[in-house]
Amino acid sequence: MFGLFKKKSEVEKLQDQYEKLMKEWHALSKTNRSESDKKYAEAQALQDRIAAIQKKQ
């Protein structure tokens, strides 16, 4: 109940984006390899940002 109005932290937002990109990557890996590679690269860049933010904390 109290978490209803809680805002997500930047790390949580980035993790949600990462999960979304990985799902898209997996779906594209079966049909379009070049687009799949682009999604994977984007996801890895997000993962690096997440790691950098967590390292600062």
PDBQT receptor file of N, H, CA, C and O in Angstrom, charges set to zero:
ATOM      1  N   MET A   1       0.820  -1.188   0.000  1.00  0.00    +0.000 N 
ATOM      2  CA  MET A   1       0.000   0.000   0.000  1.00  0.00    +0.000 C 
ATOM      3  C   MET A   1       0.867   1.256   0.000  1.00  0.00    +0.000 C 
ATOM      4  O   MET A   1       0.593   2.199  -0.742  1.00  0.00    +0.000 OA
ATOM      5  N   PHE A   2       1.910   1.273   0.826  1.00  0.00    +0.000 N 
ATOM      6  H   PHE A   2       2.133   0.507   1.428  1.00  0.00    +0.000 HD
ATOM      7  CA  PHE A   2       2.744   2.461   0.907  1.00  0.00    +0.000 C 
ATOM      8  C   PHE A   2       3.686   2.582  -0.286  1.00  0.00    +0.000 C 
ATOM      9  O   PHE A   2       4.189   3.669  -0.569  1.00  0.00    +0.000 OA
ATOM     10  N   GLY A   3       3.924   1.493  -0.976  1.00  0.00    +0.000 N 
ATOM     11  H   GLY A   3       3.515   0.610  -0.747  1.00  0.00    +0.000 HD
ATOM     12  CA  GLY A   3       4.762   1.529  -2.161  1.00  0.00    +0.000 C 
ATOM     13  C   GLY A   3       4.018   2.018  -3.386  1.00  0.00    +0.000 C 
ATOM     14  O   GLY A   3       4.602   2.133  -4.464  1.00  0.00    +0.000 OA
ATOM     15  N   LEU A   4       2.757   2.302  -3.235  1.00  0.00    +0.000 N 
ATOM     16  H   LEU A   4       2.283   2.209  -2.360  1.00  0.00    +0.000 HD
ATOM     17  CA  LEU A   4       1.922   2.716  -4.353  1.00  0.00    +0.000 C 
ATOM     18  C   LEU A   4       2.430   4.010  -4.985  1.00  0.00    +0.000 C 
ATOM     19  O   LEU A   4       2.422   4.147  -6.208  1.00  0.00    +0.000 OA
ATOM     20  N   PHE A   5       2.866   4.949  -4.164  1.00  0.00    +0.000 N 
ATOM     21  H   PHE A   5       2.873   4.837  -3.171  1.00  0.00    +0.000 HD
ATOM     22  CA  PHE A   5       3.294   6.243  -4.668  1.00  0.00    +0.000 C 
ATOM     23  C   PHE A   5       4.810   6.405  -4.669  1.00  0.00    +0.000 C 
ATOM     24  O   PHE A   5       5.322   7.500  -4.900  1.00  0.00    +0.000 OA
ATOM     25  N   LYS A   6       5.504   5.343  -4.417  1.00  0.00    +0.000 N 
ATOM     26  H   LYS A   6       5.087   4.453  -4.229  1.00  0.00    +0.000 HD
ATOM     27  CA  LYS A   6       6.957   5.384  -4.391  1.00  0.00    +0.000 C 
ATOM     28  C   LYS A   6       7.485   5.522  -5.819  1.00  0.00    +0.000 C 
ATOM     29  O   LYS A   6       7.062   4.801  -6.722  1.00  0.00    +0.000 OA
ATOM     30  N   LYS A   7       8.404   6.448  -6.003  1.00  0.00    +0.000 N 
ATOM     31  H   LYS A   7       8.748   7.034  -5.269  1.00  0.00    +0.000 HD
ATOM     32  CA  LYS A   7       9.010   6.644  -7.311  1.00  0.00    +0.000 C 
ATOM     33  C   LYS A   7      10.153   5.656  -7.482  1.00  0.00    +0.000 C 
ATOM     34  O   LYS A   7      10.838   5.293  -6.525  1.00  0.00    +0.000 OA
ATOM     35  N   LYS A   8      10.337   5.235  -8.718  1.00  0.00    +0.000 N 
ATOM     36  H   LYS A   8       9.780   5.530  -9.494  1.00  0.00    +0.000 HD
ATOM     37  CA  LYS A   8      11.434   4.316  -9.010  1.00  0.00    +0.000 C 
ATOM     38  C   LYS A   8      12.748   5.088  -9.047  1.00  0.00    +0.000 C 
ATOM     39  O   LYS A   8      12.801   6.241  -9.474  1.00  0.00    +0.000 OA
ATOM     40  N   SER A   9      13.788   4.433  -8.596  1.00  0.00    +0.000 N 
ATOM     41  H   SER A   9      13.745   3.496  -8.250  1.00  0.00    +0.000 HD
ATOM     42  CA  SER A   9      15.109   5.041  -8.671  1.00  0.00    +0.000 C 
ATOM     43  C   SER A   9      15.602   4.955 -10.110  1.00  0.00    +0.000 C 
ATOM     44  O   SER A   9      15.027   4.252 -10.941  1.00  0.00    +0.000 OA
ATOM     45  N   GLU A  10      16.666   5.676 -10.383  1.00  0.00    +0.000 N 
ATOM     46  H   GLU A  10      17.133   6.248  -9.708  1.00  0.00    +0.000 HD
ATOM     47  CA  GLU A  10      17.226   5.674 -11.734  1.00  0.00    +0.000 C 
ATOM     48  C   GLU A  10      17.689   4.272 -12.124  1.00  0.00    +0.000 C 
ATOM     49  O   GLU A  10      17.528   3.858 -13.272  1.00  0.00    +0.000 OA
ATOM     50  N   VAL A  11      18.258   3.551 -11.178  1.00  0.00    +0.000 N 
ATOM     51  H   VAL A  11      18.390   3.887 -10.246  1.00  0.00    +0.000 HD
ATOM     52  CA  VAL A  11      18.733   2.196 -11.449  1.00  0.00    +0.000 C 
ATOM     53  C   VAL A  11      17.562   1.281 -11.800  1.00  0.00    +0.000 C 
ATOM     54  O   VAL A  11      17.666   0.468 -12.719  1.00  0.00    +0.000 OA
ATOM     55  N   GLU A  12      16.454   1.405 -11.082  1.00  0.00    +0.000 N 
ATOM     56  H   GLU A  12      16.369   2.065 -10.336  1.00  0.00    +0.000 HD
ATOM     57  CA  GLU A  12      15.283   0.569 -11.373  1.00  0.00    +0.000 C 
ATOM     58  C   GLU A  12      14.715   0.865 -12.752  1.00  0.00    +0.000 C 
ATOM     59  O   GLU A  12      14.296  -0.047 -13.464  1.00  0.00    +0.000 OA
ATOM     60  N   LYS A  13      14.701   2.149 -13.133  1.00  0.00    +0.000 N 
ATOM     61  H   LYS A  13      15.042   2.890 -12.555  1.00  0.00    +0.000 HD
ATOM     62  CA  LYS A  13      14.222   2.524 -14.467  1.00  0.00    +0.000 C 
ATOM     63  C   LYS A  13      15.128   1.934 -15.549  1.00  0.00    +0.000 C 
ATOM     64  O   LYS A  13      14.650   1.417 -16.558  1.00  0.00    +0.000 OA
ATOM     65  N   LEU A  14      16.435   2.018 -15.325  1.00  0.00    +0.000 N 
ATOM     66  H   LEU A  14      16.824   2.439 -14.505  1.00  0.00    +0.000 HD
ATOM     67  CA  LEU A  14      17.383   1.479 -16.299  1.00  0.00    +0.000 C 
ATOM     68  C   LEU A  14      17.275  -0.037 -16.392  1.00  0.00    +0.000 C 
ATOM     69  O   LEU A  14      17.410  -0.603 -17.477  1.00  0.00    +0.000 OA
ATOM     70  N   GLN A  15      17.035  -0.698 -15.267  1.00  0.00    +0.000 N 
ATOM     71  H   GLN A  15      16.925  -0.238 -14.386  1.00  0.00    +0.000 HD
ATOM     72  CA  GLN A  15      16.883  -2.151 -15.287  1.00  0.00    +0.000 C 
ATOM     73  C   GLN A  15      15.630  -2.563 -16.053  1.00  0.00    +0.000 C 
ATOM     74  O   GLN A  15      15.635  -3.572 -16.758  1.00  0.00    +0.000 OA
ATOM     75  N   ASP A  16      14.561  -1.788 -15.915  1.00  0.00    +0.000 N 
ATOM     76  H   ASP A  16      14.556  -0.968 -15.342  1.00  0.00    +0.000 HD
ATOM     77  CA  ASP A  16      13.344  -2.070 -16.683  1.00  0.00    +0.000 C 
ATOM     78  C   ASP A  16      13.604  -1.918 -18.177  1.00  0.00    +0.000 C 
ATOM     79  O   ASP A  16      13.163  -2.743 -18.978  1.00  0.00    +0.000 OA
ATOM     80  N   GLN A  17      14.325  -0.855 -18.550  1.00  0.00    +0.000 N 
ATOM     81  H   GLN A  17      14.684  -0.185 -17.900  1.00  0.00    +0.000 HD
ATOM     82  CA  GLN A  17      14.668  -0.649 -19.958  1.00  0.00    +0.000 C 
ATOM     83  C   GLN A  17      15.549  -1.793 -20.461  1.00  0.00    +0.000 C 
ATOM     84  O   GLN A  17      15.379  -2.268 -21.584  1.00  0.00    +0.000 OA
ATOM     85  N   TYR A  18      16.486  -2.228 -19.626  1.00  0.00    +0.000 N 
ATOM     86  H   TYR A  18      16.624  -1.842 -18.714  1.00  0.00    +0.000 HD
ATOM     87  CA  TYR A  18      17.383  -3.320 -19.992  1.00  0.00    +0.000 C 
ATOM     88  C   TYR A  18      16.591  -4.599 -20.266  1.00  0.00    +0.000 C 
ATOM     89  O   TYR A  18      16.828  -5.284 -21.261  1.00  0.00    +0.000 OA
ATOM     90  N   GLU A  19      15.651  -4.912 -19.376  1.00  0.00    +0.000 N 
ATOM     91  H   GLU A  19      15.458  -4.356 -18.568  1.00  0.00    +0.000 HD
ATOM     92  CA  GLU A  19      14.839  -6.119 -19.560  1.00  0.00    +0.000 C 
ATOM     93  C   GLU A  19      14.007  -6.034 -20.838  1.00  0.00    +0.000 C 
ATOM     94  O   GLU A  19      13.857  -7.026 -21.551  1.00  0.00    +0.000 OA
ATOM     95  N   LYS A  20      13.472  -4.864 -21.125  1.00  0.00    +0.000 N 
ATOM     96  H   LYS A  20      13.593  -4.058 -20.545  1.00  0.00    +0.000 HD
ATOM     97  CA  LYS A  20      12.678  -4.671 -22.339  1.00  0.00    +0.000 C 
ATOM     98  C   LYS A  20      13.552  -4.885 -23.583  1.00  0.00    +0.000 C 
ATOM     99  O   LYS A  20      13.145  -5.560 -24.529  1.00  0.00    +0.000 OA
ATOM    100  N   LEU A  21      14.746  -4.307 -23.568  1.00  0.00    +0.000 N 
ATOM    101  H   LEU A  21      15.077  -3.759 -22.800  1.00  0.00    +0.000 HD
ATOM    102  CA  LEU A  21      15.656  -4.465 -24.710  1.00  0.00    +0.000 C 
ATOM    103  C   LEU A  21      16.070  -5.924 -24.900  1.00  0.00    +0.000 C 
ATOM    104  O   LEU A  21      16.188  -6.397 -26.031  1.00  0.00    +0.000 OA
ATOM    105  N   MET A  22      16.288  -6.628 -23.805  1.00  0.00    +0.000 N 
ATOM    106  H   MET A  22      16.192  -6.244 -22.886  1.00  0.00    +0.000 HD
ATOM    107  CA  MET A  22      16.683  -8.026 -23.925  1.00  0.00    +0.000 C 
ATOM    108  C   MET A  22      15.547  -8.883 -24.496  1.00  0.00    +0.000 C 
ATOM    109  O   MET A  22      15.801  -9.824 -25.248  1.00  0.00    +0.000 OA
ATOM    110  N   LYS A  23      14.309  -8.566 -24.147  1.00  0.00    +0.000 N 
ATOM    111  H   LYS A  23      14.102  -7.801 -23.537  1.00  0.00    +0.000 HD
ATOM    112  CA  LYS A  23      13.175  -9.285 -24.727  1.00  0.00    +0.000 C 
ATOM    113  C   LYS A  23      13.082  -9.020 -26.226  1.00  0.00    +0.000 C 
ATOM    114  O   LYS A  23      12.853  -9.937 -27.015  1.00  0.00    +0.000 OA
ATOM    115  N   GLU A  24      13.265  -7.746 -26.614  1.00  0.00    +0.000 N 
ATOM    116  H   GLU A  24      13.452  -7.001 -25.973  1.00  0.00    +0.000 HD
ATOM    117  CA  GLU A  24      13.253  -7.397 -28.036  1.00  0.00    +0.000 C 
ATOM    118  C   GLU A  24      14.409  -8.089 -28.760  1.00  0.00    +0.000 C 
ATOM    119  O   GLU A  24      14.247  -8.589 -29.873  1.00  0.00    +0.000 OA
ATOM    120  N   TRP A  25      15.571  -8.110 -28.116  1.00  0.00    +0.000 N 
ATOM    121  H   TRP A  25      15.703  -7.703 -27.211  1.00  0.00    +0.000 HD
ATOM    122  CA  TRP A  25      16.745  -8.759 -28.706  1.00  0.00    +0.000 C 
ATOM    123  C   TRP A  25      16.460 -10.238 -28.969  1.00  0.00    +0.000 C 
ATOM    124  O   TRP A  25      16.786 -10.761 -30.034  1.00  0.00    +0.000 OA
ATOM    125  N   HIS A  26      15.856 -10.896 -28.002  1.00  0.00    +0.000 N 
ATOM    126  H   HIS A  26      15.591 -10.471 -27.136  1.00  0.00    +0.000 HD
ATOM    127  CA  HIS A  26      15.582 -12.322 -28.146  1.00  0.00    +0.000 C 
ATOM    128  C   HIS A  26      14.590 -12.575 -29.279  1.00  0.00    +0.000 C 
ATOM    129  O   HIS A  26      14.754 -13.523 -30.047  1.00  0.00    +0.000 OA
ATOM    130  N   ALA A  27      13.567 -11.736 -29.387  1.00  0.00    +0.000 N 
ATOM    131  H   ALA A  27      13.434 -10.966 -28.763  1.00  0.00    +0.000 HD
ATOM    132  CA  ALA A  27      12.578 -11.904 -30.449  1.00  0.00    +0.000 C 
ATOM    133  C   ALA A  27      13.205 -11.657 -31.820  1.00  0.00    +0.000 C 
ATOM    134  O   ALA A  27      12.917 -12.373 -32.779  1.00  0.00    +0.000 OA
ATOM    135  N   LEU A  28      14.058 -10.645 -31.906  1.00  0.00    +0.000 N 
ATOM    136  H   LEU A  28      14.292 -10.064 -31.127  1.00  0.00    +0.000 HD
ATOM    137  CA  LEU A  28      14.689 -10.316 -33.185  1.00  0.00    +0.000 C 
ATOM    138  C   LEU A  28      15.782 -11.314 -33.568  1.00  0.00    +0.000 C 
ATOM    139  O   LEU A  28      16.102 -11.451 -34.748  1.00  0.00    +0.000 OA
ATOM    140  N   SER A  29      16.345 -11.999 -32.607  1.00  0.00    +0.000 N 
ATOM    141  H   SER A  29      16.085 -11.889 -31.648  1.00  0.00    +0.000 HD
ATOM    142  CA  SER A  29      17.446 -12.917 -32.901  1.00  0.00    +0.000 C 
ATOM    143  C   SER A  29      17.000 -14.043 -33.831  1.00  0.00    +0.000 C 
ATOM    144  O   SER A  29      17.826 -14.664 -34.500  1.00  0.00    +0.000 OA
ATOM    145  N   LYS A  30      15.713 -14.299 -33.870  1.00  0.00    +0.000 N 
ATOM    146  H   LYS A  30      15.043 -13.795 -33.326  1.00  0.00    +0.000 HD
ATOM    147  CA  LYS A  30      15.204 -15.376 -34.713  1.00  0.00    +0.000 C 
ATOM    148  C   LYS A  30      14.873 -14.911 -36.127  1.00  0.00    +0.000 C 
ATOM    149  O   LYS A  30      14.743 -15.730 -37.037  1.00  0.00    +0.000 OA
ATOM    150  N   THR A  31      14.736 -13.583 -36.316  1.00  0.00    +0.000 N 
ATOM    151  H   THR A  31      14.842 -12.918 -35.577  1.00  0.00    +0.000 HD
ATOM    152  CA  THR A  31      14.302 -13.094 -37.624  1.00  0.00    +0.000 C 
ATOM    153  C   THR A  31      15.295 -12.154 -38.285  1.00  0.00    +0.000 C 
ATOM    154  O   THR A  31      15.562 -12.278 -39.481  1.00  0.00    +0.000 OA
ATOM    155  N   ASN A  32      15.849 -11.213 -37.521  1.00  0.00    +0.000 N 
ATOM    156  H   ASN A  32      15.633 -11.113 -36.550  1.00  0.00    +0.000 HD
ATOM    157  CA  ASN A  32      16.688 -10.182 -38.115  1.00  0.00    +0.000 C 
ATOM    158  C   ASN A  32      17.959 -10.031 -37.283  1.00  0.00    +0.000 C 
ATOM    159  O   ASN A  32      17.961  -9.370 -36.245  1.00  0.00    +0.000 OA
ATOM    160  N   ARG A  33      19.012 -10.640 -37.743  1.00  0.00    +0.000 N 
ATOM    161  H   ARG A  33      19.011 -11.177 -38.586  1.00  0.00    +0.000 HD
ATOM    162  CA  ARG A  33      20.250 -10.702 -36.965  1.00  0.00    +0.000 C 
ATOM    163  C   ARG A  33      20.893  -9.327 -36.743  1.00  0.00    +0.000 C 
ATOM    164  O   ARG A  33      21.384  -9.054 -35.648  1.00  0.00    +0.000 OA
ATOM    165  N   SER A  34      20.899  -8.462 -37.759  1.00  0.00    +0.000 N 
ATOM    166  H   SER A  34      20.500  -8.684 -38.649  1.00  0.00    +0.000 HD
ATOM    167  CA  SER A  34      21.557  -7.162 -37.610  1.00  0.00    +0.000 C 
ATOM    168  C   SER A  34      20.810  -6.275 -36.614  1.00  0.00    +0.000 C 
ATOM    169  O   SER A  34      21.442  -5.601 -35.800  1.00  0.00    +0.000 OA
ATOM    170  N   GLU A  35      19.489  -6.263 -36.663  1.00  0.00    +0.000 N 
ATOM    171  H   GLU A  35      18.975  -6.811 -37.323  1.00  0.00    +0.000 HD
ATOM    172  CA  GLU A  35      18.706  -5.499 -35.692  1.00  0.00    +0.000 C 
ATOM    173  C   GLU A  35      18.873  -6.088 -34.292  1.00  0.00    +0.000 C 
ATOM    174  O   GLU A  35      18.909  -5.361 -33.300  1.00  0.00    +0.000 OA
ATOM    175  N   SER A  36      18.971  -7.400 -34.230  1.00  0.00    +0.000 N 
ATOM    176  H   SER A  36      18.941  -7.991 -35.036  1.00  0.00    +0.000 HD
ATOM    177  CA  SER A  36      19.183  -8.080 -32.958  1.00  0.00    +0.000 C 
ATOM    178  C   SER A  36      20.499  -7.634 -32.333  1.00  0.00    +0.000 C 
ATOM    179  O   SER A  36      20.564  -7.377 -31.131  1.00  0.00    +0.000 OA
ATOM    180  N   ASP A  37      21.536  -7.542 -33.139  1.00  0.00    +0.000 N 
ATOM    181  H   ASP A  37      21.484  -7.751 -34.116  1.00  0.00    +0.000 HD
ATOM    182  CA  ASP A  37      22.838  -7.105 -32.641  1.00  0.00    +0.000 C 
ATOM    183  C   ASP A  37      22.790  -5.669 -32.117  1.00  0.00    +0.000 C 
ATOM    184  O   ASP A  37      23.442  -5.350 -31.122  1.00  0.00    +0.000 OA
ATOM    185  N   LYS A  38      22.020  -4.800 -32.783  1.00  0.00    +0.000 N 
ATOM    186  H   LYS A  38      21.491  -5.059 -33.591  1.00  0.00    +0.000 HD
ATOM    187  CA  LYS A  38      21.886  -3.418 -32.334  1.00  0.00    +0.000 C 
ATOM    188  C   LYS A  38      21.194  -3.352 -30.975  1.00  0.00    +0.000 C 
ATOM    189  O   LYS A  38      21.613  -2.603 -30.092  1.00  0.00    +0.000 OA
ATOM    190  N   LYS A  39      20.131  -4.142 -30.815  1.00  0.00    +0.000 N 
ATOM    191  H   LYS A  39      19.791  -4.750 -31.533  1.00  0.00    +0.000 HD
ATOM    192  CA  LYS A  39      19.416  -4.170 -29.534  1.00  0.00    +0.000 C 
ATOM    193  C   LYS A  39      20.320  -4.685 -28.421  1.00  0.00    +0.000 C 
ATOM    194  O   LYS A  39      20.291  -4.181 -27.298  1.00  0.00    +0.000 OA
ATOM    195  N   TYR A  40      21.119  -5.690 -28.743  1.00  0.00    +0.000 N 
ATOM    196  H   TYR A  40      21.144  -6.100 -29.655  1.00  0.00    +0.000 HD
ATOM    197  CA  TYR A  40      22.031  -6.249 -27.744  1.00  0.00    +0.000 C 
ATOM    198  C   TYR A  40      23.076  -5.213 -27.329  1.00  0.00    +0.000 C 
ATOM    199  O   TYR A  40      23.415  -5.108 -26.150  1.00  0.00    +0.000 OA
ATOM    200  N   ALA A  41      23.580  -4.453 -28.292  1.00  0.00    +0.000 N 
ATOM    201  H   ALA A  41      23.304  -4.539 -29.249  1.00  0.00    +0.000 HD
ATOM    202  CA  ALA A  41      24.566  -3.416 -27.986  1.00  0.00    +0.000 C 
ATOM    203  C   ALA A  41      23.945  -2.334 -27.094  1.00  0.00    +0.000 C 
ATOM    204  O   ALA A  41      24.588  -1.859 -26.158  1.00  0.00    +0.000 OA
ATOM    205  N   GLU A  42      22.709  -1.949 -27.382  1.00  0.00    +0.000 N 
ATOM    206  H   GLU A  42      22.187  -2.335 -28.142  1.00  0.00    +0.000 HD
ATOM    207  CA  GLU A  42      22.014  -0.963 -26.555  1.00  0.00    +0.000 C 
ATOM    208  C   GLU A  42      21.839  -1.493 -25.132  1.00  0.00    +0.000 C 
ATOM    209  O   GLU A  42      22.045  -0.769 -24.158  1.00  0.00    +0.000 OA
ATOM    210  N   ALA A  43      21.465  -2.743 -25.030  1.00  0.00    +0.000 N 
ATOM    211  H   ALA A  43      21.298  -3.331 -25.821  1.00  0.00    +0.000 HD
ATOM    212  CA  ALA A  43      21.259  -3.356 -23.713  1.00  0.00    +0.000 C 
ATOM    213  C   ALA A  43      22.566  -3.405 -22.933  1.00  0.00    +0.000 C 
ATOM    214  O   ALA A  43      22.569  -3.165 -21.725  1.00  0.00    +0.000 OA
ATOM    215  N   GLN A  44      23.653  -3.704 -23.588  1.00  0.00    +0.000 N 
ATOM    216  H   GLN A  44      23.650  -3.899 -24.569  1.00  0.00    +0.000 HD
ATOM    217  CA  GLN A  44      24.942  -3.754 -22.901  1.00  0.00    +0.000 C 
ATOM    218  C   GLN A  44      25.381  -2.368 -22.442  1.00  0.00    +0.000 C 
ATOM    219  O   GLN A  44      25.984  -2.226 -21.378  1.00  0.00    +0.000 OA
ATOM    220  N   ALA A  45      25.078  -1.343 -23.244  1.00  0.00    +0.000 N 
ATOM    221  H   ALA A  45      24.588  -1.458 -24.108  1.00  0.00    +0.000 HD
ATOM    222  CA  ALA A  45      25.398   0.028 -22.838  1.00  0.00    +0.000 C 
ATOM    223  C   ALA A  45      24.608   0.404 -21.584  1.00  0.00    +0.000 C 
ATOM    224  O   ALA A  45      25.142   1.045 -20.679  1.00  0.00    +0.000 OA
ATOM    225  N   LEU A  46      23.342   0.004 -21.534  1.00  0.00    +0.000 N 
ATOM    226  H   LEU A  46      22.908  -0.517 -22.269  1.00  0.00    +0.000 HD
ATOM    227  CA  LEU A  46      22.534   0.255 -20.342  1.00  0.00    +0.000 C 
ATOM    228  C   LEU A  46      23.089  -0.492 -19.137  1.00  0.00    +0.000 C 
ATOM    229  O   LEU A  46      23.119   0.038 -18.027  1.00  0.00    +0.000 OA
ATOM    230  N   GLN A  47      23.520  -1.703 -19.360  1.00  0.00    +0.000 N 
ATOM    231  H   GLN A  47      23.496  -2.134 -20.262  1.00  0.00    +0.000 HD
ATOM    232  CA  GLN A  47      24.092  -2.507 -18.264  1.00  0.00    +0.000 C 
ATOM    233  C   GLN A  47      25.351  -1.832 -17.720  1.00  0.00    +0.000 C 
ATOM    234  O   GLN A  47      25.588  -1.844 -16.512  1.00  0.00    +0.000 OA
ATOM    235  N   ASP A  48      26.151  -1.250 -18.598  1.00  0.00    +0.000 N 
ATOM    236  H   ASP A  48      25.959  -1.241 -19.579  1.00  0.00    +0.000 HD
ATOM    237  CA  ASP A  48      27.350  -0.536 -18.159  1.00  0.00    +0.000 C 
ATOM    238  C   ASP A  48      26.987   0.688 -17.326  1.00  0.00    +0.000 C 
ATOM    239  O   ASP A  48      27.640   0.977 -16.324  1.00  0.00    +0.000 OA
ATOM    240  N   ARG A  49      25.938   1.413 -17.743  1.00  0.00    +0.000 N 
ATOM    241  H   ARG A  49      25.407   1.178 -18.557  1.00  0.00    +0.000 HD
ATOM    242  CA  ARG A  49      25.483   2.582 -16.975  1.00  0.00    +0.000 C 
ATOM    243  C   ARG A  49      24.981   2.162 -15.602  1.00  0.00    +0.000 C 
ATOM    244  O   ARG A  49      25.263   2.822 -14.602  1.00  0.00    +0.000 OA
ATOM    245  N   ILE A  50      24.238   1.064 -15.556  1.00  0.00    +0.000 N 
ATOM    246  H   ILE A  50      24.008   0.528 -16.369  1.00  0.00    +0.000 HD
ATOM    247  CA  ILE A  50      23.732   0.557 -14.272  1.00  0.00    +0.000 C 
ATOM    248  C   ILE A  50      24.894   0.222 -13.347  1.00  0.00    +0.000 C 
ATOM    249  O   ILE A  50      24.876   0.570 -12.166  1.00  0.00    +0.000 OA
ATOM    250  N   ALA A  51      25.895  -0.450 -13.884  1.00  0.00    +0.000 N 
ATOM    251  H   ALA A  51      25.909  -0.733 -14.843  1.00  0.00    +0.000 HD
ATOM    252  CA  ALA A  51      27.053  -0.838 -13.086  1.00  0.00    +0.000 C 
ATOM    253  C   ALA A  51      27.801   0.401 -12.583  1.00  0.00    +0.000 C 
ATOM    254  O   ALA A  51      28.256   0.429 -11.440  1.00  0.00    +0.000 OA
ATOM    255  N   ALA A  52      27.927   1.424 -13.434  1.00  0.00    +0.000 N 
ATOM    256  H   ALA A  52      27.557   1.401 -14.362  1.00  0.00    +0.000 HD
ATOM    257  CA  ALA A  52      28.623   2.643 -13.029  1.00  0.00    +0.000 C 
ATOM    258  C   ALA A  52      27.873   3.357 -11.903  1.00  0.00    +0.000 C 
ATOM    259  O   ALA A  52      28.484   3.854 -10.957  1.00  0.00    +0.000 OA
ATOM    260  N   ILE A  53      26.550   3.402 -12.015  1.00  0.00    +0.000 N 
ATOM    261  H   ILE A  53      26.053   2.999 -12.784  1.00  0.00    +0.000 HD
ATOM    262  CA  ILE A  53      25.751   4.059 -10.979  1.00  0.00    +0.000 C 
ATOM    263  C   ILE A  53      25.848   3.284  -9.666  1.00  0.00    +0.000 C 
ATOM    264  O   ILE A  53      25.990   3.883  -8.600  1.00  0.00    +0.000 OA
ATOM    265  N   GLN A  54      25.772   1.977  -9.738  1.00  0.00    +0.000 N 
ATOM    266  H   GLN A  54      25.657   1.491 -10.604  1.00  0.00    +0.000 HD
ATOM    267  CA  GLN A  54      25.844   1.170  -8.528  1.00  0.00    +0.000 C 
ATOM    268  C   GLN A  54      27.225   1.244  -7.895  1.00  0.00    +0.000 C 
ATOM    269  O   GLN A  54      27.360   1.152  -6.675  1.00  0.00    +0.000 OA
ATOM    270  N   LYS A  55      28.247   1.409  -8.720  1.00  0.00    +0.000 N 
ATOM    271  H   LYS A  55      28.138   1.484  -9.711  1.00  0.00    +0.000 HD
ATOM    272  CA  LYS A  55      29.598   1.524  -8.187  1.00  0.00    +0.000 C 
ATOM    273  C   LYS A  55      29.778   2.831  -7.406  1.00  0.00    +0.000 C 
ATOM    274  O   LYS A  55      30.497   2.869  -6.408  1.00  0.00    +0.000 OA
ATOM    275  N   LYS A  56      29.116   3.902  -7.869  1.00  0.00    +0.000 N 
ATOM    276  H   LYS A  56      28.532   3.871  -8.680  1.00  0.00    +0.000 HD
ATOM    277  CA  LYS A  56      29.205   5.183  -7.182  1.00  0.00    +0.000 C 
ATOM    278  C   LYS A  56      28.534   5.131  -5.821  1.00  0.00    +0.000 C 
ATOM    279  O   LYS A  56      28.965   5.796  -4.879  1.00  0.00    +0.000 OA
ATOM    280  N   GLN A  57      27.484   4.342  -5.725  1.00  0.00    +0.000 N 
ATOM    281  H   GLN A  57      27.134   3.802  -6.490  1.00  0.00    +0.000 HD
ATOM    282  CA  GLN A  57      26.738   4.286  -4.462  1.00  0.00    +0.000 C 
ATOM    283  C   GLN A  57      27.476   3.463  -3.501  1.00  0.00    +0.000 C 
ATOM    284  O   GLN A  57      27.027   3.281  -2.370  1.00  0.00    +0.000 OA
TER     285      GLN A  57
